[in-house]
Amino acid sequence: MNSQWHLPDELMEHYVTGHLEPAQVMSVESHLAGCARCRAAVPYSVEWLDASWAGIEDVVDRPRPRPLARVLRRVGVPEHVAVFLAATPALARGWLVAIASTLVFAVGAGQLAARHPDLEPYAMLPFLAVAPVLPLAGVALAYGRHVDPVYELQAATPMAGVRSLLLRAIAVLTTALVLTGLATPLLPGRPGLAAAWLLPALALIVAMLALSTWVSPPISASVFGAGWICAVVGGEQLAFSLEAQIGYALAALILIPLVYLRRARFDPGGPVWN
């Protein structure tokens, strides 16, 4: 494309409405970068554009990096990855407060069970049902055009696609594990039970990541989250038995290569749901 040629109206309409293939989009945007006339023909809202740039600058282009970005830099994470992870929606204060609140509830339920042994099978049930789902929800809310304020910016970079999802999934899962590990010693009675959600959470997240190369993370997380809660409510002892724990570990080991293969299939360019 050159400056003497301009985008046909039909092609421009398909571009604006999002009905072009990725290769066509790249070709159109390559032309737009050098053609002021065609750029001016792309409709946009001035208010929307100003708000979008303000949001991106607030998240990324700060005079002083976010505390999380500074911590990641100190432990050796490259600067661009640290800034990207610090902008993860699921690592925002709201999500961390939700995790902390659930853990406070778990500790309270454990203390109650210690005073009333007859309530023990029921006191821990909400925690056991919800604990593996919380990191699952965090991963689902870590990446995507509807939740990520810098999605459009990073979608055109090598960070886009499944790599972004995997990086943020690891960050969210690590945060959830650390917070839960800090709460575990405070649970009386059956200390091993507080950690029984770790392998199910790992298996659920890996399964969600595998399915997320076909459908969006919120949909895959909803499928596995609902299935997990039904399984726990239907049989807590079976869901947390030794055999089940071995099954979760094996499932994770089997699914991790699948996630890698699917990543190789869809990168560059990202998952099919992008």
WOQUI-V984928 format. One record per pair of residues at least 12 apart in sequence whose C-alpha atoms are under 6 Angstrom apart, sorted by sequence separation. I is the first residue (numbers start at 0). J is the second residue. D is the distance in whole Angstrom. If there is no record, write none. Layout:
((I;J;D) (I;J;D))
//
This chain:
((207;219;5) (68;81;5) (207;220;6) (68;82;5) (108;122;5) (68;85;5) (67;85;6) (105;126;6) (142;164;6) (0;30;6) (138;168;5) (2;34;6) (134;172;6) (202;247;5) (89;137;5) (199;247;6) (198;247;6) (202;251;5) (209;258;5) (89;140;6) (89;141;5) (88;141;6) (87;141;6) (215;272;6) (212;270;5) (214;272;6) (131;196;6) (131;200;4) (135;204;6) (113;188;6) (109;186;6) (139;216;5) (109;187;6) (139;217;5) (106;186;5) (132;224;6) (55;149;6) (128;228;5) (161;262;6) (128;231;6) (161;269;5) (160;269;3) (160;270;6))
//
